[in-house]
Structures are given as structure tokens and as C-alpha cells.
């Protein structure tokens, strides 16, 4: 997707607002990362909505996933760390 003048104007306004509200200690990279987090591309938004809808459908069909403790135990085993 190409960057438009409107995109640059919105980013510039975002930066000015952040700097005006105490964000002057942030680097340009930090500001851009914040911008991307708060303004994801439309395609990513659609992908996330589809994933949430799929998870809701799974839940309604009885899939309750795996307890977090099981995943933690698997990761500890995989990375050779002890439980604390």
C-alpha cells in the first residue's frame, strides 16, 4: 500500500499531539511504533476481526482451549527452565 499525503498529515498530527502531551522524550522510531500500534492497516484489522470471530465460534462449539498452566509447563520443558 502506498503512502499518501493524507497518511503523512495524520502521522504528523499524531506526532504533534504526542509531543504536546509529554511525549517529547520519545524518538521518531518510538513515535512511529506507537502510530502503527494505534493505527493498524485495514488488512490487519480485518484479519484480527476474523480471528476473534473464529475463536468465538470455537468457544460456542465447545472448544475451551488449553489451560495456560499446560502451555507454561511445555515452554519450561522446551527451554529447559525450572518452575519457580
C-alpha positions as CSV (number, residue, x, y, z in Angstrom):
1,X,0.0,0.0,0.0
2,X,1.4,3.4,-1.0
3,X,1.7,6.2,1.5
4,X,-0.4,9.2,0.7
5,X,-0.2,12.8,1.6
6,X,-3.2,12.2,3.9
7,X,-1.3,9.4,5.7
8,X,1.6,11.8,6.3
9,X,-0.7,14.5,7.5
10,X,-2.4,12.2,10.0
11,X,1.0,10.9,11.2
12,X,2.3,14.5,11.6
13,X,-0.8,15.4,13.6
14,X,-0.3,12.4,15.8
15,X,3.3,13.3,16.5
16,X,2.4,16.9,17.3
17,X,-0.3,15.7,19.7
18,X,2.1,13.2,21.4
19,X,4.8,15.8,21.8
20,X,2.3,18.3,23.1
21,X,1.2,15.8,25.8
22,X,4.5,14.9,27.2
23,X,5.9,12.6,24.5
24,X,8.8,14.8,23.7
25,X,11.2,12.2,25.2
26,X,10.2,9.7,22.5
27,X,12.3,9.1,19.5
28,X,10.9,9.2,16.0
29,X,11.1,5.4,15.9
30,X,9.1,5.2,19.2
31,X,6.5,7.6,17.8
32,X,6.2,5.6,14.6
33,X,5.8,2.3,16.6
34,X,3.0,4.0,18.6
35,X,1.4,5.2,15.5
36,X,1.4,1.7,13.9
37,X,0.0,0.2,17.1
38,X,-2.8,2.7,17.3
39,X,-3.4,2.8,13.6
40,X,-3.0,-0.7,12.2
41,X,-3.5,-1.2,8.4
42,X,-7.1,-2.1,7.4
43,X,-5.9,-5.5,6.3
44,X,-4.5,-6.3,9.7
45,X,-7.7,-5.1,11.4
46,X,-9.8,-7.4,9.2
47,X,-7.5,-10.3,9.9
48,X,-7.8,-9.7,13.7
49,X,-11.6,-9.4,13.5
50,X,-11.7,-12.8,11.6
51,X,-9.5,-14.4,14.2
52,X,-11.7,-13.2,17.1
53,X,-14.8,-14.4,15.3
54,X,-13.3,-17.8,14.7
55,X,-12.3,-18.0,18.4
56,X,-15.9,-17.1,19.4
57,X,-17.3,-19.8,17.1
58,X,-14.8,-22.3,18.5
59,X,-15.9,-21.4,22.1
60,X,-19.6,-21.7,21.2
61,X,-18.8,-25.2,19.7
62,X,-17.3,-26.3,23.0
63,X,-13.6,-25.7,22.4
64,X,-12.3,-24.3,25.6
65,X,-8.6,-24.4,24.6
66,X,-5.7,-25.5,26.8
67,X,-5.2,-24.2,30.3
68,X,-2.4,-21.7,30.5
69,X,-0.5,-23.8,33.0
70,X,-0.1,-26.6,30.4
71,X,1.4,-24.2,28.0
72,X,3.7,-22.8,30.7
73,X,4.9,-26.3,31.5
74,X,5.5,-27.1,27.8
75,X,7.6,-23.9,27.4
76,X,9.6,-24.6,30.6
77,X,10.4,-28.1,29.2
78,X,11.2,-26.7,25.7
79,X,13.6,-24.1,27.1
80,X,15.0,-26.0,30.0
81,X,13.9,-23.7,32.7
82,X,12.6,-24.7,36.1
83,X,9.2,-23.7,37.5
84,X,9.5,-21.0,40.1
